[in-house]
Amino acid sequence: MTSDRIYKILELKQFTKDICEAELKKNLESLHVERIKLADIEKDLERMMADYTQSQQDGSINLKELEFFYSYLLHVNKLAEKQKNIIVLKTQEIQQKKEQLINAHKEKQMVEIIHNKILKEEIKDAEKKEQNEIDLNFLYKKNGK
């Protein structure tokens, strides 16, 4: 009876562990997407800097273009900083999810150990009970003759 209860707890711990694994996987995929976004922003920034440098070398840059380059560079730089902050937050979330997964795994293992001990005790008790019945049957047969 007790082992059935422990088994249900074990199933719950496995379910919790599975949820933690799924959340971790989802967060890792999200981090990957955010890193791709940052790489795109950085490529855009590099391309803009190359265009700016080329325009400077050609001597064909006017004041309006210079203002545009400067404004756009500031904007893209802010986007890059914002994206870096998002990546830091995602990385922290992933670390928390990893810790939750480790804890869920440990809890599941502890419940498995308890479950196994209870099963062994129940088997041992059943064997003792069976041996007692065999002994009683032997004594009845011996005294009955």
Buried (B, 14 or more C-beta within 10 A) or exposed (E): EEBEEBBEBBEEBBEBBEEBBEBBEEBBEBBEEBBEBBEEBBEBBEEBEEBBEEBEEEEEBEEEEEEBBEEBBEEBEEBBEEBBEBBEEBBEBBEEBBEBBEEBBEBBEEBBEBBEEBBEEEEEEEEEEEEEEEEEEEEEEEEEE
